[in-house]
Amino acid sequence: MPLTDAQQNAMPQVRAAFDIFLHPPGLGTRVDSLDERARRPGPETVPEDVTVKVEIAPPSQNPHPLLNKVLKTPEPTPIFFYALHSDKTADVKDTRVIFHIHCGGNVVGHPTEASFIQFYAQLLRAAAEHSGDASKCVLVAPCYRLATAPQNAFPAALQDLVAAYDYVLGKGYNPSNIVISGDSAGGNHTIVLTHLIRQSGGTPPRGIISIAPMAMQALDDLSEQAKANASGFDILNVPLCKTFASSYVGDSGVALTDPLVSGVYLPFTESWPKTLILAVNAPVELVVYDDLPHAWWIMPELFLEQVQDAAKRVAQFVLE
């Protein structure tokens, strides 16, 4: 579906807004405290039909062996639990979980961003509509460390995500009811986290959803279409993405083509969980949305029809 005239005309403003969002102050030196990472959203940003609570996962005591050579200091991880208001209380063992990893190039973003909460609400409403039960699904959003300073570079985010996943399992949620999802940089984390869980002998999720994943950090093998989009139409450009990638690996000495950095290089085997990709040698459903900019899924004011379609597809995937 081509963009409407109104959507085309709005793109310069969208690019300007994202240019500000994607250039955080203090990049390279800023370290958010645990209190800052665990801050609750303002009441004006949470829809009336949505509830939110925050819990703190302790640092992982069993870091993954694949990360041992480059581990950062383990830290607690705030986790935000979003759900719809309901008169019913579902048993955690029967609750479907969307374990969602937010976008932001590994240098910006927080689970309480207003645009993120709008997207979470869309997913929860679609799940409630699909199942007929508002208590059926919860969205879990970990606040992983951002690579805005050397001590939070790779693999700090992955350490936090492993700890968050273990914490969710420890609360009694059933892995067979969990779908790990993520968008952009979070889409890459979704793939890598699933690999780490499987390689450690843990119980993997029932499925994964990766929305426009930034799964190739080196950016050396882009298609001609991707290069054309990045040089003109889209809100991201290659130099900016390379800056983010450099911040993410930091001084770890790990190559941008390492599979734990760029999930596209992982070995996808037949036992890989079922996968939905919204835009590998595995059972993957690929849904392509033509002519949309990166991060369209958090811009319902411009792309409502596409956001609603994506939410319905996610809900069906999570609940089937």
C-alpha positions in Angstrom: 0.0 0.0 0.0 1.7 3.3 -1.1 1.9 6.2 1.3 -0.9 8.8 1.1 -0.1 12.4 0.3 -0.6 13.3 4.0 1.9 10.6 5.0 4.4 11.7 2.4 4.1 15.3 3.5 4.6 14.4 7.1 7.9 12.6 6.5 10.2 15.7 6.9 8.7 16.4 10.3 9.1 12.7 11.2 12.8 12.7 10.2 13.4 15.9 12.2 11.8 14.4 15.3 13.7 11.2 15.0 17.0 13.0 14.4 16.6 14.6 17.9 15.5 11.3 19.5 18.4 9.4 18.0 21.1 11.9 19.1 21.0 11.6 22.9 23.0 14.0 24.9 26.0 12.5 26.6 26.5 9.6 24.2 29.8 8.0 25.2 29.7 9.1 28.9 26.1 9.0 30.2 25.2 6.2 32.6 21.6 5.9 33.8 21.2 5.0 37.5 19.0 2.1 38.5 16.4 4.6 39.8 16.3 6.3 36.4 16.0 3.0 34.6 13.2 1.9 36.9 11.2 5.2 36.7 7.5 4.7 36.3 5.7 6.3 33.4 3.8 9.5 34.0 0.0 9.0 34.3 -0.6 11.1 31.2 1.3 8.6 29.1 -0.6 5.4 30.2 -4.0 4.8 28.5 -6.9 4.4 30.9 -7.4 0.7 30.0 -3.7 -0.2 30.7 -2.0 -1.0 34.0 1.7 -1.0 34.6 4.0 -2.2 37.4 7.7 -2.4 37.7 9.8 -5.1 39.3 13.5 -5.5 39.7 15.2 -8.6 38.4 18.5 -9.4 40.3 21.7 -9.7 38.4 22.2 -13.0 36.6 24.3 -15.3 38.8 24.9 -17.7 35.8 26.1 -15.6 32.9 26.0 -17.4 29.6 29.3 -19.2 28.8 29.3 -17.6 25.3 29.7 -14.2 27.0 32.2 -15.1 29.7 35.2 -13.5 28.0 33.7 -10.1 27.7 31.3 -9.8 30.7 30.4 -6.5 32.1 29.6 -6.0 35.8 26.2 -7.6 36.5 23.5 -5.2 37.5 19.8 -5.4 38.5 17.3 -5.1 35.6 14.0 -3.2 35.9 11.1 -5.0 34.2 7.8 -3.3 33.3 4.7 -5.4 33.3 1.9 -4.0 31.1 -1.6 -5.4 31.0 -5.2 -4.4 30.3 -7.6 -3.7 33.2 -9.7 -6.8 33.8 -12.1 -8.1 36.5 -10.5 -11.5 36.0 -7.2 -12.7 37.4 -5.4 -15.2 35.1 -3.2 -18.0 36.5 0.4 -17.0 35.5 0.9 -20.6 34.1 -1.9 -20.0 31.6 -1.0 -16.3 30.8 0.4 -15.5 27.4 3.5 -13.3 27.6 4.9 -10.9 25.1 8.5 -10.4 26.3 9.2 -7.2 24.3 12.7 -5.7 23.8 12.5 -2.0 22.8 14.2 -0.2 19.9 16.6 2.7 20.0 19.9 1.6 18.4 21.1 0.4 21.8 21.7 4.0 22.8 18.2 5.5 23.4 14.8 4.3 24.5 13.0 3.3 27.6 10.0 1.0 28.2 8.0 4.0 29.4 8.4 6.1 26.3 4.9 7.4 25.3 5.2 6.1 21.8 6.3 2.7 23.1 3.4 2.5 25.5 1.0 3.3 22.6 2.4 0.3 20.7 2.2 -2.0 23.8 -1.5 -1.0 24.3 -2.2 -1.8 20.6 -0.7 -5.3 21.0 -2.6 -5.9 24.3 -5.9 -4.7 22.8 -5.4 -6.9 19.7 -4.7 -9.9 21.9 -7.8 -9.2 24.0 -9.9 -8.9 20.9 -8.5 -12.1 19.4 -9.0 -14.1 22.6 -12.1 -12.5 24.0 -10.3 -12.2 27.4 -8.4 -9.0 28.5 -6.6 -11.0 31.3 -5.2 -13.5 28.8 -2.0 -11.6 27.9 0.7 -9.5 29.6 3.5 -7.5 28.0 6.8 -7.6 29.8 9.3 -4.9 28.8 12.8 -5.1 30.4 14.9 -1.9 30.7 18.3 -3.2 29.6 21.4 -1.1 29.8 22.1 1.3 26.9 25.5 1.5 25.4 26.0 5.2 26.2 29.2 4.6 28.1 32.0 1.9 27.8 30.9 0.1 31.0 27.5 -0.5 29.4 28.7 -1.7 26.0 28.4 -5.3 24.7 27.4 -7.6 26.3 25.7 -5.6 29.1 22.4 -5.5 27.4 22.4 -9.3 26.7 23.3 -10.0 30.4 20.3 -7.9 31.5 18.0 -9.6 29.0 19.1 -13.1 30.1 18.5 -12.0 33.8 15.1 -10.6 32.9 14.0 -13.8 31.0 15.1 -16.0 33.9 13.2 -13.7 36.3 10.0 -14.0 34.3 10.3 -17.8 34.3 11.0 -17.7 38.1 7.6 -15.9 38.5 5.9 -19.0 37.2 5.2 -18.0 33.6 5.3 -21.0 31.2 7.9 -20.8 28.4 5.4 -22.5 26.1 3.3 -19.4 26.5 6.1 -16.9 26.0 6.9 -15.1 22.7 10.0 -12.9 22.7 9.5 -9.9 20.5 11.5 -6.8 19.7 11.7 -4.0 17.2 14.8 -2.6 15.4 17.8 -3.1 17.8 15.4 -4.9 20.0 14.6 -7.2 17.1 18.2 -8.2 16.9 18.3 -8.8 20.6 15.3 -11.0 20.2 17.2 -13.3 17.9 20.4 -13.3 19.9 18.6 -13.8 23.3 16.7 -16.8 21.9 20.0 -18.3 20.7 21.6 -17.8 24.1 18.7 -19.5 25.9 18.9 -22.5 23.5 22.7 -22.8 23.8 22.6 -22.7 27.6 20.2 -25.6 27.8 17.4 -23.3 29.0 13.8 -23.6 27.9 13.3 -21.4 24.8 10.2 -19.4 24.1 7.3 -20.8 22.1 8.1 -18.3 19.3 9.8 -15.0 18.4 8.6 -11.9 16.6 11.2 -9.6 15.1 10.0 -6.2 13.8 12.4 -4.5 11.3 15.4 -6.1 13.1 18.7 -4.3 12.9 20.4 -7.7 12.8 23.4 -6.7 10.6 25.5 -4.3 12.6 28.4 -4.1 10.1 26.1 -2.8 7.4 28.5 -4.1 4.7 26.1 -6.4 2.9 23.1 -4.1 2.5 20.9 -4.6 -0.5 20.7 -1.9 -3.1 17.1 -1.1 -2.0 18.3 -0.8 1.7 21.1 1.6 0.6 18.7 3.7 -1.4 16.2 3.9 1.4 18.9 4.9 3.9 20.3 7.6 1.7 17.0 9.4 1.1 13.6 8.1 2.1 14.1 6.6 5.5 14.6 8.2 8.9 17.9 6.3 9.5 21.1 6.6 7.5 24.1 4.3 7.3 26.6 6.6 9.1 24.2 7.0 12.1 23.7 3.2 12.3 27.4 2.7 12.2 27.8 5.1 15.1 25.3 3.1 17.1 27.0 -0.2 16.2 30.4 1.2 17.3 28.9 2.4 20.6 27.3 -1.0 21.2 30.4 -3.1 20.8 32.5 -0.5 22.6 36.0 -1.8 23.7 34.9 -5.4 23.8 37.1 -6.4 20.9 34.1 -8.4 19.5 33.6 -8.0 15.7 30.5 -6.4 14.3 30.0 -9.6 12.3 30.0 -11.8 15.5 26.7 -13.7 15.6 26.1 -12.5 19.2 26.3 -8.9 17.9 24.6 -9.4 14.5 21.9 -12.0 14.8 21.7 -12.5 11.0 24.9 -14.6 11.2 23.5 -17.1 13.7 23.0 -20.8 12.7 19.2 -21.1 12.3 18.5 -24.8 12.6 15.2 -26.8 12.2 14.7 -26.7 16.0 14.6 -22.8 15.9 11.3 -21.5 17.4 8.6 -20.5 15.0 9.3 -16.9 13.9 7.3 -14.0 12.6 9.3 -11.2 10.9 7.6 -7.9 10.1 9.6 -5.7 7.7 17.1 -18.2 7.6 16.6 -21.5 7.3 13.7 -21.9 9.7 9.9 -21.8 9.8 9.6 -18.0 9.3 6.6 -16.0 8.2 7.7 -12.7 6.6 5.3 -9.8 6.3 6.5 -6.9 4.2 5.0 -3.4 4.5 5.8 -1.4 1.4 6.9 2.2 1.3 7.1 2.7 5.1 9.9 4.3 7.1 11.8 2.7 9.9 9.9 2.7 13.2 6.5 3.1 11.6 5.0 0.8 14.2 5.4 3.5 16.9 3.7 6.2 14.7 0.0 5.3 14.8 -0.9 8.9 14.2 0.5 8.5 10.6 0.3 4.8 9.9 -2.7 3.6 11.9 -3.9 1.1 9.4 -0.5 -0.6 9.2 0.0 -0.5 13.0 -3.4 -2.1 13.6 -2.6 -4.8 11.0 0.7 -5.5 12.6 -0.9 -5.7 16.1 -3.5 -8.2 14.9 -0.8 -10.4 13.3 1.2 -10.3 16.5 -1.9 -11.1 18.6 -2.7 -14.1 16.4 0.9 -15.3 16.6 1.0 -15.0 20.3 -2.3 -16.7 21.0 -2.5 -19.4 18.4 
